[in-house]
Amino acid sequence: MIRSLFSGVSGIRSNQLSLETIGSNIANINTPAFKSGRASFSDTLSQTLRSGTAPTDMRGGLNPMQMGGGASLAAIDTIFTQGSIDATNNPTDLAIAGDGFFVLREGAKRLYTRDGSFGFDATGRLVDPATGLTVQGRMANESGQILSSTPITDIIMPIGSLFPALATSNVAFAGNLNAIAEIADTGGDGIDAPDNAYQTSLSAYDSLGDIHTIIIAFGLTDTPNQWTWEATLSSDDTNTITSSASGLLHFNADGTIDGTVPAELTVDLVVSGSAGAGNPLDNGAAEQTISLNFEGLVQFAGSFSPVAASRDGHGIGSLESVGFDETGTLIGTFSNGATQILAQLVLADFNNPAGLTKVGKNLYNVSMNSGVPLIGVAGSSIRAATVPGALESSNVDLATEFVKMMIAQRGFEASSRVVTTSDSILGELINLKR
């Protein structure tokens, strides 16, 4: 009877631990990136009352006779299945779709998490607001490049950083030149009478980010399908165009531009200071060459619509916003419209994630059975993608947990009945003496 009491107690204890695991799972159903636990049981060491014997010619074999001693907790495993991805629209929130963990720094120690509820602190460092631990990654150089040799360090947003100006060097035109336009009064290879010429303008940046307006005048000549063009600076600009700033454009009978004269389809303008060729601009910017590409123009009977369809160059810009992409790359958007890579998060993966040690606040630490972390980036060395503006939810299945709870409750109740029944029988045994 004493043995049955201890067996019942072991069942009570085991099912109690199962209920505690289930309770923890249910309590964390709304914890971002929480991974549920699973309690597993095993029987305890059995007392062998009779060993098994082999069969003989005279008698069959006998199975071993063993008396069980109850149940014990064998393991509490962490189940690393993927949780659902829920949008938060917070640009610094990140969810991991796939394997891996974010890497956080606590002093000289690294901890790991799948909870990407991140934000920037007063110094611009990307941190976990719940713990203050800094998120780890690689910072980009001044050119926006991230080298594999770059050390892993804190992710820092360069608050107040400026994006340098870039001089305009390429302009491509697109649009229509009216095939039935009035013929312009031309002289030489330029347009002498802008009164009956068609004009468009473009804004070009110099090396200091200052804007210069260049006016392109088009005139239809008396030669069929032939136009002249001439480039001039706006009247309030003291600089000069020191290269050939005019030319001819030829079109085919079907309205397409004639590509047999490619030298006239792409022309380089050299903008110099008022002192002449080879001099910096009057504001101190470098002399610049602007390549004009007319290959996108057509000539049909219709409205005049040539525009600078594409143009490089921009003025100086200040950092306005940041956001992540699916590889964990932090991209900054500047006030001049330019974007540049600022940093990239690193992820860690383990041969046995279930071997990690939970240390609270959604953090994990390495253990002897987790393996060493493999550090890489999403989409490359780590089989995962980061989802910006979203968080991974808990992988707890509430329906499953309730079913497990009912099973554990019945197991607890049944083990309690074993204890009470054994106690009642012992009581009857003691009463035999009366």
N, C-alpha and C positions, 0 to 999 in steps of 0.2 A: 504493500500500500504506500509506503514512503516513496518508492520509485515513481508511482503514478502521480503523487503530489508534485514531485519535482518536474515530471514531464508536463503536467498542466501549467506549472509556473513558467516553464520555458516557453510554452505556447503563448501564454499571456504576455510575456516580455517581448517575444518576437513580433506578435501582432501589434503590440503597443508601438514598437519602433517603426513598423510599417505605417501605422496611422500618423506618427510624427512626420515621416517622410511625405506622406500624402498631404498632410496639413501644410507643410512647408511649400509644396508645389502649388497648392491652391492659394496660399497667401501671396505667392509671387506671380499670380496669373497676369498681373498688369506691370510687372517689372520688365523694363526693356532688356531684350536679349537673354532673359533668364533661361537656363537649361534645367529641365526637370530631373529629379532623382528617382531611382527605382531600387527598392529594397528587395534583396534576394535572400532566400533561406536555405538552410541545409540541415540534415538530421545530425544529431550529436553522436558521439562514439557509442556504439552498441555493445552490450554485454553478451559475450558468446557463451551460451549455455551448452551447446554441443557443436563440435566441428563437423564439417561434412566428411562423409566417407565414400570411397569409391565402390562401384558395384563389383560383385564377385560372381562366380558360377553358382553359388548357393543362395545369394541374397542381392537384392538391388541396392544401389547406392542411397545414401541419406544426405539430405540437404542440411547445411548448417542451421542451427537454431540460435537466433540472436534476439535479444530484448533491447528495443530502442530506448533511448534516454531522453527523447524530446527533440525540440527544434532549437536552432540557433541562427543568428544573423550571419549570413555568409558574406554579403557585400552590399554597399549602397553605390550604385553606378550612376554617373552623370550621363544623360542622353543628349548627345550633341546633334540632334536633328535640326533642320533649318526652321526658324520661326518665320511667320508671315512678315512682309515688308509693308509698313504703314507710312504713308506720306505725312510729313509735318510742315513742309514748306519753309522750314528754317534752313538757310543755306549752309550752316555749319554742322547740321546733323548728317550723320552718315550711317548707312546700314551695309553690312557685309552679306552679299549673296554668294554663298559658297563657303570654302574653307578659310581658316585663318582668324587672327586676332589683331586688334589694334595694339600698338606697343606704347606703354606709358612709362614715364621715368619718375621714380621716387628716390631722390638723392642719387646714389650710385647704383641703385637696384632698378631692374626693369620688371614691370608687372604687365599683365595682358588682360584684355577685355574685348567683348563683342558689342558692348554698349557704346554707340557713337554719338552720345549726347554731348557734343563738344561746343565750346565757345571761346572767344578771345578775352584775355584778361587786360588789365590796364597797360601792361607793357607790350601788348600785341602778341603774346604767346598763346598758342592753341592749347587749351587745357580741358580736362574733365571738371566741370564746375562742381560736381559733388565731392570731389577729393582734392582738387587743385593740382593733380598730377599733370605733367606736360606731355603732350602727344609728340611722338618721335617720327622723324622723317629726314629727307635730304632737302637742303635749300638750293635754289637755282642760283647760277652766277648772274652777272650783270646783263648777259645776253639772253637770259631766260632758258639756259641749258642746265640740265641736271646730269652730272657725270656719275658713273658708277663708282668712281674713286672718292666721291664726296662723302665725308663722314656723316654718320647718323647723329642727329642732334635735335634740339627743340625746334618745332615749327613756329616761326615768328613772322607775323604779318608786318611788312615794312610801313608802319604808319607814317603818313606825311611824305612818302617817297614820290618822286617826280619821274615821269617818263620823258626822256629827252626828245627834242624836236628832230624830225627827219625831213631833209630837203626833198622836194618833189623832183623826180627824175624821169618818170614815165607817165604819159597821158595818152589814152586811147579814145578816139572819137567814134560815135555811132549816131545814126539818124539819117534824115533825108535832105537832099538838095533839090529844090523845086526845078524840075526839068523845063518848065515853061516860064521861068523867071525872066525878068527884064534883063537884057544884056547890059553888062556893066561897062563903063568907060574905063578902059585899061590902058596903061602905058608901060612898056617894057614887060617885066615879069611880075609887076605889082598892080595894085588897084589904086588908081589915082582919084577916083570919084566915089568915096564911100557913101554918097547920098543914095545911090542905087545899088549898093552892095548889101549883102546879108551878113549879119554879125552874130557871133556867140562869144562867150567869155569863159574863162576858167580861173580858179584861184590856185596859185602855186605857192608852196611854203619854201622859204629859204632855210639855211642851216641853223638859224637862230629861232625859227618858228614864226617869223614874220610873214605876212601874206602879201603877195603881189598879184595884181589882176592882169591877165594877158588877154587881149582882145584878138580874136581870129575873124577876119573879114573874108567872105567868099563872094566871088563875082563870076557870073556866067559870061563866057567869051562868045564872040561871033563864030567860033569854030564849034561845030556840033559836038555835044557831049564833053565839052572841056570847060573846066572851071579854074580860076586863079584863086589863090589864098594868100593872105598876108597877116603876119603876127606883129602886134605892137603892144607896148606896155600902156597901162592906163595913163591919162594925162597928168595925174598927180604923182606919178612915180618918177623919181630923179635918175633911176638907173637906165641902162640901155641894153638893147639886144645887139650884140656885136657879130653874130653869125648871119648867114643868109636867112632871112625871115619871110620869104615868099616862095611860091612855086606854083606848079600846075597839077591839076587832078584830071585824069581821063576816065571816062565811063564807057561801058559797052552799051550796045543797043538795047540790051535787056535790063538796063538800069544798074547792073553790078559794076563795081569799080574795076578798072583795067589793071590786072596784076602783072602785066608784061613790063611795066615800068616801076619795079619795086623801089628804086632809089627815091622816087617822088612820093611814095606812100609812107615812108618813115623819115622824118627830118629832125635833126638836132638843133635846138635853139640854145645859144650861149648867152646867159644874162650876166652882165658885168656892171661894175660901178660906173658912175658918170665920167670917170677919167679914161674909160676905154677898155679894150680887151685886155684880159689878164689881170684886172684889178678886182679886189673884193667889192661887194656891194656897198652902197653908201652907208648902210647901218652897221657895217663891219662883218656881215655874213660872207661866207665864201662864194666866189664866182660859181655859178651852177649851170649845168647842161641839162636841158629838158628835152626828152625824145617825144615827138608828136607822131602818133600813129593814126593814119586816116583810113586804114583798111576796112573799118566797120561802116563806112559811109555808103549810101546808095543814092541813085538819082531817078526819081519818079515824079510824075506830075502830081503834086500835092504840096502840103504845107512844108515850110522850111523848119527843120527840127534837129540840126546837128548839135550835139552836146558832148561834153567830156564824160563819157560813160564810166570810165574807170581812171583812177589817179592815185598814185602813191604819195607818200609824204604826209606829215601832220605837224601840228604845233606841239608845244610842251603840254603835258597833262599830269594831273594829280590823281592819286589812287582814290577811286570812288566806291568800289565794291569788290568782293571776292566771292569765289564759288569753287566747288569741286567738280571734277568729272568722274567717270566710272573707273578710272585707274587711280583715284585718290590724288590727282594732281590739283594743286591749288592755283587757280588762275585769277589774276587781277585785271579789273577793267578800269581804264583811266578816262579822265574827262575829255581827252581828245579822241576817244573812240578806239584807241589801241588796246590790245590785250597782251598780257605776257605771263608766262609761267613763273610762279613765285617759289613753289616748293612741291614736294610729293610725299605723301604718307607712306610708311613702310608697314607691312603686315608680317606677322609671325605665324608659322604653321608648325605642328608637332606630329610626330609619328603616332603618338597615343594621346589625343586631347583629353580622353577620360582619365588619364593619369595626373592631370593638373590638380593642384590644391586650391580650393576656394578660400579666399581670405576676406570675403565680405565686400560690399559695395560694388558688386558685379565684377570683381577683379579675381584673377587667377595668378598663381605662382607656379614655377616649375617644381617638379618632384623627381625622385629617383626613377620613376616609371613613366614619366611623360616624354622623355627624350629631350634633346637640346633643341632650341627653337631654330627653325629655318627662316631667315629673314629675307624678304623679297618684296615685290610690288604686285598689286592686283592686276590680273590679266596677263602676267608674264611668268614669273617664277612661282606665284601663288595662284591656285585655281579658284579665283574669286573675282568678283566685281564689286566696287563700292557704289552704292546708290545714294546720290546726294539728295538732301531735303527729305530724308526718310529715316526711320528707325526700325530695327528688327524687334518684333514683339516676342513675348514668351512663347516657348513651344509646348506649354502645358495644355493638354486636352482635358477640359473640365468634365466632359462626359466619362472619359476613361477613368479619371481620378475618382469620380463618384462611385463607379462600379467597383474599383479597387477598395474604396472606403467601406462599401457594404460587405465585401468579402472579408476584409480585415476585421470588421465589427463582428461578423459571424464567427470568425476564427477566435476572436477574443472571448466571445460569449461561450463558445463550445469549450475552450480551455478552462474557463471559469467553472463550467459544470463539472469538468473532470476533477478539479480541486474540491468543490463542494461534495461531489459524490464520494471521492476518496475519504474525505473527512468524515462523512456520515458512516461509511463502512468501518473506519477506524473506531468511531464512537461505539458502533455495535460490538466490535471486537473487545473494547474495553469493558463494555457492560456485561460480557460473559461472566465476569468474576462476581458479579452481584448475586 
